[in-house]
Structures are given as C-alpha cells and as structure tokens.
C-alpha cells in the first residue's frame, strides 16, 4: 500500500500504460470497425483516426495546464462551484470511466466465452479480472505503472510475431483498388476507431496529478497515441492483406480469426492462443485504469477520503450490470456504431465547455 503523495508515475510508465489502455478491447475489433465502411481502405481509416486523435490533443493539454496541481474534481469544483462541480463530476464518473469499466468487463467475458473457455459462466470471468485490477489499484498506481514496464516489451514482441506469421499468406492485390468506396467511406470508417478508444482521452487527465513531471503530459498523450496508432494500422493492414476488405467486418473478433488461418509447414499453426494471451494483458491495463478513475472520481465527488474503500462495491455492481449491457452480438454492433457520438459529447464537447468556462472566469476583471 502506497501513500497517496508517493503514488507517482514516471513519464515512461505513463506512456506505456496509456498505450496498453488504448489497445485494450479495441485491438480485437478494430479491423471490423474500419472495413465495415471503408473495405480494403480500412487501414487508411485507421490513419485518419490517429490523425484526428492528434488533432484534438491541444484541448486536453490546455485542460492539463489549467488544472495545475489540482485533480480533475478539484478543477471542476473551482470552475463550476462546489455543489455543481461535484454533481457534474459524479455524473461524469458514472457515465464515462465507470460505464467503460462495465463495457470492458463484458467484452472480456464475451471473448472468453466465444474463443477460449466456451462453457465458463460469464460472471466468474468478470469478477476475477475485476478483483485482480482492484488488487493492483489497492497497492497503488505506481505498482501498475511498473507492471506496464514489464508487460509492454512482451506485448510488442508477441504482436510482432503475429504480424511476421501472417506474411506468407498476404496478397497485395487485396488492397486494390485504392479508394474504391470514396473519401467519405474512409472518413466513416475512421469514426468508430476515433471514438473507441481515442475519445477516451479525457479520462487520462485523471492520471496527470500523479505524474512526476506534469509538463510531460503532452508527450505522454502524443507518444502513446503514436504507439497504439502504429499497431492499429499494421494489424488492420495485415488483416486486410490476408482476408480482404469484406471478410473482416463479418467477424466480431477478426484479429483472432485471422491468426487462426496461420499455417506454415503444417507444424506452425493454431497460435491464436498468443492473441488471447496478449489481449488479456491489454484488457487488464484498460480495466485497471478505468476502475481507478471511477473510484477516485466518485470518491472526490461524494467526499470519501480513501477511494480504495469503493473498489469492492464498484466491482461487484459492475459485474452485475455487465450481464445486461447488451443482449447479443447484433446489439453490440449497433452499440459500437453509436458510441463515438456519445463519447464525443462526454469526452470532447463537455470538456471543451468546462475549459471555456474556466478561462472565462479566470480572465482579468
């Protein structure tokens, strides 16, 4: 257990943790998101999504500078007034990081039940990962930052192995013709990836008070965005080069499916367990971050001194709610298509409005 004042992250730890956070969940779905609209140009949609992500970073860098050494909740209270600020903070905590926590748990159970442990009940899977994340948070986010330093090289190594293993099956002609569906389709294909995970960026402000060097916040956002963006583009590109532009959108987890097609020399095959291993690492860091933000933001909003007291009830409640968040895969597809617009309001428009109010209130008389 670490003292709150000593619970800090180095710039390196933050970059690696945020990179893993951005890859979590999305890495399995990204090829389906982009190819559904853009077809074989889905990799171009991924490039557009990364460019959009980098384009909105100045807003959150400005937010960070306005915060100074304050937390997000303290800045909101100073900007909107304590009663309104705390109310908005509570609603935001429940409607963004905690909702994301619930959705991540459901993604975890859906993938596990469909790919690795088919007959395993849903709730124990989610409860186990939620408890693991809560245990890590209890011992401090510095512990999770150090774990990210250890896990990140292995994640990159395994992703590199997966990409190399796909090379014998790639066909360059599957990328042709370029721009068949038009620029509009490429832009549409970028929206889901931009919304999930890149519009989650507002939540990363919750880590800023824990940075050893707060002036590096912009470097963290840019560095993590470029790392996750490169991985998204490469995985989507190689998925299209292997399956074509239409097939990936027909699968819920196309990244997992494409790895199942690998067969080299009749002895190197069935390495999809590697994808599962990588994804479980990624989803842990995503779940840990949103659970930490949920507990700390809610605790500040309602006046609880130690946010760790909220971890057990938040995990149990989330497991219960995750069972009902969507009834089937068809509803999940519709949900994914609508999520970017919700995230744009909560994670982009609302922060912009609050920042504008803060700037207006701090102007010289």
MOMO-V23354 format. One record per backbone hydrogen bond with DSSP energy under -1.0 kcal/mol. CO is the residue of the C=O (numbers start at 1). NH is the residue of the N-H. E is the energy in kcal/mol with one decimal. If there is no record, write none. Layout:
BEGIN
CO/NH/E ; CO/NH/E
END
This chain:
BEGIN
3/6/-1.1 ; 6/8/-2.0 ; 9/212/-2.5 ; 10/14/-2.3 ; 11/15/-2.5 ; 12/16/-2.3 ; 13/17/-2.6 ; 14/18/-2.7 ; 15/19/-2.1 ; 16/20/-2.3 ; 17/21/-2.5 ; 18/22/-2.5 ; 19/23/-1.6 ; 20/24/-1.8 ; 23/27/-2.2 ; 24/26/-2.7 ; 25/28/-1.4 ; 26/30/-2.9 ; 28/255/-1.2 ; 29/32/-1.1 ; 29/33/-2.0 ; 30/34/-2.2 ; 31/35/-2.0 ; 32/36/-1.4 ; 34/38/-2.5 ; 35/39/-1.7 ; 38/41/-1.9 ; 39/42/-1.7 ; 41/45/-1.5 ; 42/46/-1.7 ; 43/47/-1.5 ; 44/48/-2.1 ; 45/49/-2.5 ; 46/50/-2.2 ; 47/51/-2.2 ; 48/52/-2.6 ; 49/53/-2.2 ; 50/54/-2.4 ; 51/55/-1.8 ; 52/56/-1.5 ; 56/59/-1.0 ; 57/61/-2.3 ; 58/62/-2.3 ; 59/63/-1.7 ; 60/64/-2.3 ; 61/65/-2.1 ; 62/66/-2.1 ; 63/67/-1.9 ; 64/68/-1.3 ; 67/70/-2.1 ; 71/75/-2.3 ; 72/76/-2.4 ; 73/77/-2.3 ; 74/78/-2.3 ; 75/79/-1.9 ; 76/80/-3.1 ; 77/81/-1.4 ; 81/85/-3.2 ; 82/86/-2.5 ; 83/87/-1.8 ; 84/88/-2.9 ; 85/89/-2.2 ; 86/90/-2.3 ; 87/91/-2.4 ; 88/92/-2.7 ; 89/93/-2.6 ; 90/94/-2.2 ; 91/95/-2.4 ; 92/96/-1.2 ; 93/98/-2.4 ; 96/100/-2.5 ; 97/101/-2.1 ; 98/102/-2.2 ; 99/103/-2.4 ; 100/104/-2.5 ; 101/105/-2.1 ; 102/106/-2.0 ; 103/107/-2.6 ; 104/108/-2.3 ; 105/109/-2.3 ; 106/110/-2.7 ; 107/111/-2.4 ; 108/112/-2.4 ; 109/113/-2.5 ; 110/114/-1.4 ; 111/115/-2.1 ; 112/116/-1.2 ; 112/117/-2.9 ; 117/120/-1.4 ; 122/126/-1.8 ; 123/127/-2.9 ; 124/128/-2.3 ; 125/129/-1.9 ; 126/130/-2.7 ; 127/131/-2.4 ; 128/132/-2.1 ; 129/133/-2.5 ; 130/134/-2.4 ; 131/135/-2.2 ; 132/136/-1.9 ; 133/137/-2.4 ; 134/138/-2.3 ; 135/139/-1.3 ; 137/140/-1.7 ; 140/144/-1.0 ; 141/145/-2.5 ; 142/146/-2.2 ; 143/147/-1.9 ; 144/148/-2.3 ; 145/149/-1.5 ; 146/150/-1.4 ; 147/151/-2.8 ; 148/152/-2.5 ; 151/155/-2.2 ; 152/156/-2.5 ; 153/157/-2.5 ; 154/158/-2.7 ; 155/159/-2.4 ; 156/160/-2.4 ; 157/161/-2.2 ; 158/162/-2.3 ; 159/163/-2.4 ; 160/164/-2.5 ; 161/165/-2.2 ; 166/169/-1.6 ; 167/170/-1.3 ; 171/174/-1.7 ; 172/175/-1.7 ; 173/176/-1.4 ; 177/180/-1.1 ; 182/186/-1.4 ; 183/187/-2.3 ; 184/188/-2.5 ; 185/189/-2.4 ; 186/190/-1.0 ; 190/194/-2.6 ; 191/195/-2.7 ; 192/196/-2.0 ; 193/198/-1.2 ; 197/200/-2.1 ; 198/201/-1.0 ; 200/203/-1.6 ; 201/204/-1.3 ; 202/205/-1.6 ; 203/206/-2.0 ; 204/207/-1.7 ; 207/210/-1.8 ; 208/211/-1.9 ; 210/9/-2.8 ; 213/216/-1.9 ; 214/217/-1.5 ; 216/220/-2.2 ; 217/221/-2.2 ; 218/222/-2.5 ; 219/223/-2.9 ; 220/224/-2.4 ; 221/225/-1.9 ; 222/226/-2.3 ; 223/227/-2.2 ; 224/228/-2.6 ; 225/229/-2.2 ; 226/230/-2.4 ; 227/231/-1.8 ; 228/232/-2.6 ; 229/233/-2.6 ; 230/234/-2.4 ; 231/235/-2.6 ; 232/236/-2.6 ; 233/237/-2.6 ; 234/238/-2.6 ; 235/239/-2.0 ; 236/240/-2.3 ; 237/241/-2.4 ; 238/242/-1.1 ; 239/243/-3.2 ; 240/244/-2.2 ; 241/171/-2.2 ; 247/250/-2.0 ; 248/251/-1.5 ; 253/257/-1.9 ; 254/258/-2.8 ; 255/259/-1.2 ; 256/260/-1.1 ; 259/262/-1.3 ; 264/267/-1.4 ; 264/268/-2.1 ; 268/264/-2.4 ; 271/274/-2.0 ; 272/276/-2.0 ; 273/277/-2.4 ; 274/278/-2.4 ; 275/279/-2.8 ; 276/280/-2.4 ; 277/281/-1.6 ; 278/282/-2.3 ; 279/283/-3.0 ; 280/284/-1.4 ; 281/285/-1.6 ; 282/286/-1.8 ; 283/287/-2.7 ; 284/288/-2.8 ; 285/289/-1.7 ; 286/290/-2.2 ; 287/291/-2.2 ; 288/292/-2.2 ; 289/293/-2.5 ; 290/294/-2.2 ; 291/295/-2.5 ; 292/296/-2.7 ; 293/297/-2.5 ; 294/298/-2.3 ; 295/299/-2.2 ; 296/300/-2.1 ; 297/301/-2.0 ; 298/302/-2.1 ; 299/304/-2.6 ; 306/309/-1.6 ; 307/310/-1.6 ; 310/314/-2.2 ; 311/315/-2.4 ; 312/316/-2.4 ; 313/317/-2.5 ; 314/318/-2.1 ; 315/319/-2.3 ; 316/320/-1.9 ; 317/321/-2.4 ; 318/322/-2.6 ; 321/324/-1.6 ; 328/332/-1.6 ; 329/333/-2.2 ; 330/334/-1.6 ; 331/335/-2.5 ; 332/336/-2.5 ; 333/337/-1.7 ; 334/338/-1.4 ; 335/339/-2.1 ; 338/342/-1.4 ; 339/343/-3.1 ; 340/344/-2.0 ; 341/345/-1.4 ; 342/346/-2.5 ; 343/347/-3.0 ; 344/349/-3.0 ; 345/350/-2.6 ; 348/352/-1.8 ; 349/353/-2.3 ; 350/354/-2.5 ; 351/355/-2.6 ; 352/356/-2.2 ; 353/357/-2.3 ; 354/358/-2.4 ; 355/359/-2.5 ; 356/360/-2.3 ; 357/361/-2.6 ; 358/362/-1.5
END
